[in-house]
Amino acid sequence: MADLSQIVKAYDVRGVVPDQWDETLAELFGAAFVEVTGADAIVTGHDMRPSSPGLAGAFARGAAARGADVTEIGLASTDELYFASGALGLPGAMFTASHNPAQYNGIKMCRAGAAPVGQDTGLADIRALVEGWSEQGAPPPADRTGTIVQRDVLGDYADHLRTLVDLSGIRPLKVVVDAGNGMGGHTVPTVFGGLPLELDPLYFELDGSFPHHEANPLDPKNIVDLQARVRETGADLGLAFDGDADRCFVVDQNGDPVAPSAITALVAARELAKHPGGTVIHNLITSWSVPEVVKENGGRAIRTRVGHSFIKEEMAKTGAIFGGEHSAHYYFRDFWNADTGMLAAMHVLAALGGQQGTLSELVAQYNRYAASGEINSTVDDQAGRLAAIRAAYAGREGVTLDTLDGLTVTAADWWFNLRASNTEPLLRLNVEARDAATAERVRDEALAIVRG
């Protein structure tokens, strides 16, 4: 029996190919996906990794063998697959390992309408079937074999995005885009084509070996080239996409990073202008500025745990119009509650191009506090260190503690959150304060306890 404990994660399948999984297992995952979803038709897509076409094809064969018709959209960004799932009304499977190194691959699965499949919403059942069938040799035969057809949805995806944000009337902008040899190189030319944008492409060649840098723009070393090109060319802004192009990171005209919390606040204000009184979801380590901006624009802010399954679940429950995370994931009701970095980027372009100021001037109103960024500490006893933090701050005057996700400690002028990693012996610290000196003091005090 296959041991899937190392590759079936909380929200997806991910592991090294072929050491941890291969096309034989992918075929079983396809069969199990159809069995658990009860689907008579599904849609699949894949990124540019060398192993992706083979894995996606094996998954399609497994699904067809269980009686489901398969629409293969081929090379796609993850949000393009979500578009196909939503527009076609089909469960979907995207083959990607996002920003992980080249030897990794994975499957992000969703039900019809891009509804997420996680441990509690079908992934555990899929794993159990795959483990059982791998022991028995094969799934039982189905009554019929489904068809496998190819369909190009890139143009439809771009057209849909353009109905959500109108860029036709903006002033001309010069934008540098670093696709990191990932799927942004596939989607950006079509989505941005014909718009009043002078596009300066960096690393648009699809190459799953990532020859220039990792396709993870949240790591500062991976946006150095983008920052340099923006400064050299006098561009209005820079955009960096991760490997499967569902996340987008922004730098201003000076090449300085724009915090994802500032982008969340900017997009929230724009979405609330379209949907007055709407609800906006934010995770608990986004800036204080996000709920403030939401309330200032007449909206309702709801705070959630970190992670896309929590954001999407809360969006579906509340009918929220938008959701944002510190990790540069942005979720839209008008996009089936799914995350799309491309749509967030289009909002930034529309906001910048709709006025004459610079991007740094535009986002200054959303940069209200000093933040530490996420600081990781390797610890053997996560629970013990969290308990030590709780003991140190419990009972302090004017300080409150909550355990929505890890431990959040809040005072009048600062807050911090300490969370355990689900996959590594790490504690993750995020600090924010009204000024930099306070943020540094709180950071150092908390780290001394965590690492003490």
N, C-alpha and C positions, 0 to 999 in steps of 0.2 A: 504493500500500500504506500502511495506517495505521502511523504511528510510535508504538509502544506503550512505548517506552523510558522515557518520563516518567511513565507511569501504572501500569505493572506493577511493584510493589514486591517486597520480599523475601517478604512474607506475604499480600499482598492487592493489589487494584486500587484506585487512588485518584487522583483528579484533578479539575480544574475542569470543570463542565458549563455550557454545551456546548462550551467552547473546546477541551478536551483529549479529551473523549469524550462520546458521546450515545447515543440509543436505538438507532440503527443498529448501533453497536459493541456495545451491550448484547445485542442479538439474536444477534450472532455469538459473544459470550462464552457465551450460553446453549447454543448449538449445540456449541461446543467443549468446554464443561463435560461435556455428555452423552457426547461422543465419547471424551474422556480417561478419565472415570470408568467408562464402559461401563454406565451406569445405565439401567434401563428406567423408573425413577420418581425424582423429586427433590422437594424442598420448598424454598420460597422465603419470605422475609420482608423487610420494609423498615421504615426509620425514618420520621420526620415531616418530612424535608426536602422542599421542593416538587417536586424532580426525582425523588424516590424511587419513587412509584407508577408513573410512566411507564417508568423504567429497569427496574424489577422486572417489569413487564408485558411489555416487549420481550424480556427474558431468558427469560421463560416461553414466549413464542412461538417463540423460537429453539430452546429445549429440546424443545418439543412437535414442532417441524418435524423434529427428528432422531429422533423416535419415543418420547420419554419422556413419561410422564404426570406432570403437575405439580400438586402441592398447594400452594396459596398460603395462607399464614397471615396475610397482610396486615400491618398495623401490629404491630411486635414489637420487643422488645429483642434484642440479639445473643444473650444467653444463653437467651432464649426460643426463638430459632431453633436453637441447639445442643440444647435440650431436644427440639424436634420431630425433629431429625436423629437423636438417640439413641433416642427413644421409638418413632418410626416406622421406624427402621432405613434411613433414606434419606440420600443425599448432599444437602447444603443450600447455599444461597446467601443471604447477608444483604446487603441494600443499605443502606449507611451509610458516612459518613466520620467516625464516632465524634465526636471533639471538634474536628475541623477547622471552619473558617468555613463559612458558609451556602452559598457558591458551589461547594463541593466535594461530591463523592459518591464512593462506592466499592463494592466487592464483597468480602466475606469469604466464602470458600468452604471447605467441608469435605466429607469423604467420609462414608459411613454411620457412625453412632455418633459423630458430631462430630469425627472424626479430621482434623487440619489439612491443608489444601492449601497448600503453599508452593513456592518455586522448585524444590526438589529432589523434591517430591512431587506434581507435576502442573501447577504454575502456569506453568513455562517451556514445557511442551507446549501448554497452552491458549493462551498468547501466540502461539506459532508458528502454530497453526491459524488464529487470528483474523487474524494478519497475512497469511497465505496466502489465506484466503477473501476478505479485503477487497480484495485485488489481483484475484482471479478474478471477484468479483462476488457469489458466494453459495456456500454449501456444496452438495455434491451432494445430490440428493433421497434421503430415507429410504424404507424399505418401507412404513411406516405413520406416521400423525400421532398424537401423543399427545393426551390430554385435559388440560384445565386446570380444576381445581376449587378451591373455597375451603373452608377449614376453620379454625375458631376453636379454638386450643389454649391460650388464656390460663388458663382455669380448670384444665386438666390440668397446666399448668406450675406454677401455684400449689400445687395439691394435692401434686405430687411434692416440691416444696421443703419442704412442711410435714411430709412423712414423714421428712425428713432431720434436721430440727431441731424439737423440740417446744417451742412457745412457750405452750402452753395454760395451764401452771401458773405462769408468771412473775408477779411482782408488777406492778401497773399502772405503765406508764412513759409519760412524755410525751416524744415524739420529733419534732423538726423535720426535715423532709426537703426538700432543695433538689434538684428534678429538672432545673433549668436549662433548662426548656422542652423537655427531651428525653424519651426513652422511659421513664424512671422514672415520669413522670406517668401512663403507661399501665399499668405493671405493679404499682407500689406499692399502689394502692388495693385491688387484687384479692388480692395476697399478704398484706397486713396486715389486710384486712377481717375483722372478728369477733374479732380478737386483743385481749388486754388492753393496748392501746396507744392513747394519745391522740395522734392524728396531726395535726401542724401543717404543712400543705403550702405550700411556696414554689415558684412558677413551674411548676405542674403542667400548664399549658395547652401542648399540643403546638404548637410553633412553630419551624420550621427556620430562621428568621431570627435566632433567639437574641436577643430584644430586651432582655434584662436583663443577661446576661453570657455569655461563652463557656462552653460546657458542658465545661470542663476543670478539675475540682476540684483538680488537683495544682498549679495556679498560684494562689498565695495570694490574689491580687486577686479570684478568682472564688468564694471562700467567705466574703467579708466580710459579705454579707447573712445567710448562715446563722449565722455567729458572733454577729452582733448579735441575731438573733431568739432564739437559745438563751439569751443573757444576759438579754434583755428579759423573757422569759416564764418563766425558771427551769426550762427543760426539762432532762431527764435527759441528753440527748445530741442531736447533730445528725448527719444523714447527707447526703452529697452524691453524686449519680450523674453520670457523664459522659453525653455525648449519646446513645449507644446503650445506656447503663445496664449495661454489663458490668463497669465499675469502680465501686467505692464508697469514699468517703473519709469519715472519722469525726472529729467534734470532741466533746470532753468537755463536762461540765456548765458549765464555765467558758468555753466557746467556744474552748478551745485545741485545735489539731490533735493527733490521735493518730497517731504515725508508723505507716506501713504495716508496718514491721518488727514493731512491738508487736502489731498486729492479726494478723500472720502467726504470731507466737509464741503468742498467745492461742488462735487457732483450732487451731494444731498441738497444743496441750495438750489441747483438747477432743476432737479427732479421735483422738488417741492413747489417750484414756480409753475410746473406743468400740472402737478397734482396737489393742490392746496390742502393742508391739513393731514397729509399722508404720514405714514409710519416709516421710520428709518431704523434699521438694525445696525448695531456696531458691537464688536467684541470688546471685552473688558480691558484690553490693553491698548485700545486706540486712545487718542488724546482727549482730555477734557473738552477741547475745542469742538469735537464732533457733536456731542449732545447739545452744547451751547448753540452752535450754528443751527442745528435742527430746530431747537425751540425758538430762536430768533426769527426763523423763517416760517413759523407757524406750524411746525410738524411735531410729531411725537417720537421720541427716541427710546429704543429698547436695547438694553445691554444683555449680551449673551456670552456663553463660553466661547473659547477659541476653537475654530474648526468649521469646515464648510457644511458638515451635516447639521450642526446646531444652527448655523445661520439660515440654511435653506428650510429647515424644519420650522423655525420661528417666522420666517417670511411667509411660508404657506399658511401657518396658523393665524397670523395677524393681517394678512393681505398687504404686507409692507411693500413700498414702492422701490426700495433700494436697501442694500446692505454693503458694508465695507469692513475690511480687516486690515490690520497692521502689516500683513504679509503681501499686500498689493493684490488681493483678490477682491473683486467688485461684482456684486450680484444685483440683477435688475428684474423687477416684476414683468416688464415688457419683453424679457428674454427668458421666460419660463422659470423665473427665480434662479437661473443658472449664472455662473460667474463668467464674465467676458472682459478681459483686459482691453480688447479692441474698442468696445463701446465706451469704457472709461476714458481711453485716450481720445476718442472723438469728442467727448464732453470737454476735455481740456482744450483741444484745438478750437472748438466752438466758442468757449469762454474767452480764450486769448484772442482769437481772431475777430471777436465781436466788439473789441475795444482797442484803444491805441497804446496802452501801457505794456510793460514787459511782464513776463511770467512771474518773476520774483516780486514785482509790485502787486500783481493780482493775488498771489497766494499769501502775501504778508498778513492779510486780515485773518488767515486761518492758522498762522504760526504764533500761537499766543503763549506757549509754555516751553520750558527747557526739558528735554527728554534724554535719557541715557542710551536709548536703543536696547536691544535684547542682549543680555550678558549671560553667557553660559558658564556654569561651574560644575566640574566633575566631582561627584560625591558618592560615597559608598552607601550611605544611609539617608535616602531622600526624606523618608518620613521623620527621621530623627532631627534633621536640619530644619524641616518645616515646623516641627514642634518647638525647636529652640527659638525660631523667629516669633512664633505665636506667644511663647512665654515672655520674650523680651518686650513685646509691644502691648500685650493684653493689659488692660487697666490703666494705660497712660491717659492722662486727661486730654480730651479732645481728639482721641484716636479711635477709629472704628475698624473692626475686622470683619471680613466676610469670606466665605468658602465656596462661592459659585464655581470657581475654577482655580485650583490651588488655594493660595491665601492672598487676599488683597488687603493692604493696610492703608487707611486713608486718614489724613489730617487736613487742616484748613488750607495749608499752602503746598501740600505734596501728597502723592500716593505712590505705592509700589505694589507690584504683583509678583509672586514667586510661585512657579508652576513646575511640576516634575515632567520630564520627557516621558512619552509612552514607550519609546524604543531604545533609549540610551540612559546610562547612569548620570543624568544631568539635571540640574535645577536651572530654570530660566528666570532671570530677573529683569523686570522693566520698571523704570523709575520716571516719574514726571513731577515737576515742581514749577512754581511761579517764576523762579529765576535759576540761573545756572549754578550759583554757589550752593543753594539749597539742594538742588538735584545731586550735586557731587557729594555733599555731606550725607544725605540719606542713602545714596548708593554705597558709599564707603562703609557706613555703619551696618547696613544689611549684609554686604559682602563679608565683613569681618566675622559676622555670626555664621553665615552659610559656610564659609571656608575655614572657620576657626576650629 
